[in-house]
Amino acid sequence: MKSIFETGKKESIQDVLEGKDRRVEFQQKVFAAYPEQILVDIKMNIPGPIKNNQFIKRLYDTGIKNFETLLNNSKIDFQLIKELNKASGPENFYLMNTTDIQVIKKISIKFEDTTSLGRLFDADVLSANRTDALSRKDLNLPVRKCFICNRPAKECARSRRHSVKELQDYISGIYWKYFC
């Protein structure tokens, strides 16, 4: 199986940190304009220095269609307000036409947990009156599981239990499963 990580611009840690700062700045602008609405910031968890290329973008676009279908099937009115396709990875920002943050978080969790592709995504559900994203713990739900070994994902990330190559091979396998 060929790796999908052989092409693409390598991102440094500094690039990733600057992207986080820009993300927070944009989120603050959104909440200044729409203080009552829920914002969903959706991106992928991509290990290693290559965060975007034609393969990753194709996985992302397929996952986004699944996410939007889930929102539509749940009768949630939403608006895509910003779509990024940078070397740091594709990312979408959605305003939800509801004030029920828990409903949106549960839909996001369903998206993240029900398919192997969804497990590659991270959907942060935010509101103006919170300093951080609503978490699974806030809803008394189990933590995210590692897509390789099913242990708590944060535990595996912190301990670096799996190599970047092992994680990238897993993601490459998902790509070839979906598109071949």
C-alpha positions as CSV (number, residue, x, y, z in Angstrom):
1,M,0.0,0.0,0.0
2,K,1.4,3.4,-1.0
3,S,1.6,6.2,1.6
4,I,-0.5,9.3,0.9
5,F,2.1,11.3,2.8
6,E,4.8,11.4,0.1
7,T,3.7,14.8,-1.2
8,G,2.8,18.1,0.4
9,K,4.4,21.1,2.1
10,K,5.9,20.2,5.5
11,E,4.6,22.3,8.4
12,S,6.8,23.2,11.3
13,I,5.7,23.3,14.9
14,Q,5.8,27.1,14.6
15,D,3.5,27.0,11.6
16,V,1.0,24.8,13.5
17,L,1.1,27.2,16.5
18,E,0.6,30.2,14.3
19,G,-2.4,28.5,12.8
20,K,-3.9,27.9,16.2
21,D,-3.5,31.6,17.0
22,R,-5.2,32.6,13.7
23,R,-8.0,30.1,14.5
24,V,-8.7,31.6,17.9
25,E,-8.6,35.2,16.5
26,F,-11.2,34.2,13.8
27,Q,-13.4,32.5,16.4
28,Q,-13.4,35.7,18.5
29,K,-14.4,37.7,15.5
30,V,-17.2,35.3,14.8
31,F,-18.5,35.5,18.3
32,A,-18.3,39.3,18.3
33,A,-20.6,39.3,15.3
34,Y,-22.8,36.3,16.3
35,P,-22.7,36.1,20.1
36,E,-25.8,33.8,20.4
37,Q,-24.8,31.2,17.8
38,I,-22.9,27.9,18.0
39,L,-19.7,27.7,16.0
40,V,-18.3,24.4,14.8
41,D,-14.7,24.3,13.7
42,I,-13.9,21.1,11.9
43,K,-10.5,19.9,10.8
44,M,-8.6,16.6,10.6
45,N,-6.1,15.0,13.1
46,I,-3.1,14.5,10.8
47,P,0.1,13.3,12.4
48,G,3.5,14.4,11.1
49,P,4.7,17.4,9.1
50,I,2.5,17.0,6.0
51,K,-1.0,18.1,6.9
52,N,-2.5,18.6,3.5
53,N,-2.2,17.4,-0.1
54,Q,-4.6,16.1,-2.8
55,F,-5.2,12.8,-0.9
56,I,-5.8,14.4,2.5
57,K,-8.1,17.0,0.8
58,R,-10.1,14.2,-0.8
59,L,-10.5,12.4,2.5
60,Y,-11.6,15.8,4.1
61,D,-14.1,16.6,1.4
62,T,-15.7,13.2,1.7
63,G,-15.9,13.5,5.5
64,I,-17.3,17.0,5.2
65,K,-20.1,15.7,3.0
66,N,-20.9,13.1,5.6
67,F,-20.9,15.7,8.4
68,E,-23.2,18.0,6.4
69,T,-25.5,15.1,5.6
70,L,-25.7,14.2,9.3
71,L,-26.6,17.9,10.1
72,N,-29.3,17.9,7.4
73,N,-30.7,14.6,8.6
74,S,-30.9,16.0,12.1
75,K,-32.8,19.0,10.8
76,I,-30.0,21.4,11.9
77,D,-29.9,24.6,9.9
78,F,-26.2,25.6,9.4
79,Q,-24.1,28.0,7.3
80,L,-20.6,27.4,6.1
81,I,-18.9,30.8,6.9
82,K,-15.3,30.0,6.1
83,E,-13.5,27.2,4.3
84,L,-9.7,26.9,4.4
85,N,-7.4,24.8,2.3
86,K,-3.9,25.6,3.6
87,A,-0.7,23.6,4.0
88,S,-1.8,23.4,7.7
89,G,-4.8,21.3,6.6
90,P,-8.3,21.8,5.3
91,E,-10.7,23.4,7.8
92,N,-14.3,24.6,7.8
93,F,-16.2,26.9,10.2
94,Y,-20.0,26.5,10.5
95,L,-22.5,28.7,12.3
96,M,-25.4,26.6,13.6
97,N,-28.8,28.1,13.7
98,T,-29.5,26.8,17.2
99,T,-28.5,27.7,20.7
100,D,-28.5,24.1,21.9
101,I,-24.7,23.4,22.1
102,Q,-25.2,19.9,23.5
103,V,-27.3,18.8,20.5
104,I,-24.5,20.0,18.1
105,K,-21.8,18.3,20.2
106,K,-23.7,15.0,20.2
107,I,-24.1,15.2,16.4
108,S,-20.4,16.0,16.1
109,I,-19.5,13.0,18.3
110,K,-21.7,10.7,16.2
111,F,-19.9,11.9,13.1
112,E,-16.5,11.4,14.7
113,D,-17.3,7.9,16.1
114,T,-19.4,6.1,13.5
115,T,-17.0,5.6,10.6
116,S,-13.3,5.1,10.2
117,L,-13.2,8.3,8.2
118,G,-15.0,10.3,10.8
119,R,-12.5,9.2,13.4
120,L,-9.8,11.2,11.6
121,F,-11.8,14.4,12.2
122,D,-11.9,16.9,15.1
123,A,-15.1,18.9,15.4
124,D,-14.8,21.6,18.0
125,V,-18.2,22.9,19.2
126,L,-17.9,26.4,20.6
127,S,-20.1,29.2,22.0
128,A,-19.3,32.8,23.0
129,N,-20.0,32.1,26.7
130,R,-17.4,29.3,27.0
131,T,-13.6,29.7,27.1
132,D,-13.1,26.3,25.5
133,A,-14.8,23.8,23.3
134,L,-17.6,21.7,24.7
135,S,-16.1,18.3,25.5
136,R,-17.3,14.7,25.7
137,K,-16.5,14.9,29.4
138,D,-18.9,17.9,29.8
139,L,-21.7,15.5,28.5
140,N,-20.6,12.6,30.7
141,L,-19.6,10.7,27.6
142,P,-16.6,8.4,27.1
143,V,-13.4,10.0,25.8
144,R,-12.3,9.6,22.2
145,K,-10.5,6.3,21.4
146,C,-7.3,5.9,19.6
147,F,-8.0,4.7,16.1
148,I,-5.2,2.2,16.2
149,C,-5.5,0.5,19.6
150,N,-8.8,1.8,21.1
151,R,-7.2,3.2,24.3
152,P,-8.0,6.8,25.2
153,A,-6.6,8.9,22.3
154,K,-5.0,11.6,24.5
155,E,-3.2,8.9,26.4
156,C,-1.7,7.5,23.2
157,A,-0.8,11.0,21.9
158,R,0.9,12.0,25.2
159,S,2.9,8.9,25.5
160,R,3.6,8.7,21.7
161,R,2.5,5.1,21.8
162,H,2.3,4.9,18.0
163,S,4.9,6.2,15.6
164,V,4.0,8.9,13.0
165,K,4.6,6.3,10.3
166,E,2.2,3.8,12.0
167,L,-0.5,6.6,12.2
168,Q,0.1,7.7,8.6
169,D,0.0,4.1,7.4
170,Y,-3.4,3.7,9.1
171,I,-4.7,6.9,7.4
172,S,-3.3,5.8,4.0
173,G,-5.2,2.5,4.5
174,I,-8.4,4.4,5.0
175,Y,-7.8,6.5,1.9
176,W,-7.2,3.4,-0.3
177,K,-10.2,1.7,1.3
178,Y,-12.5,4.6,0.4
179,F,-11.1,5.4,-3.1
180,C,-10.0,2.2,-4.6
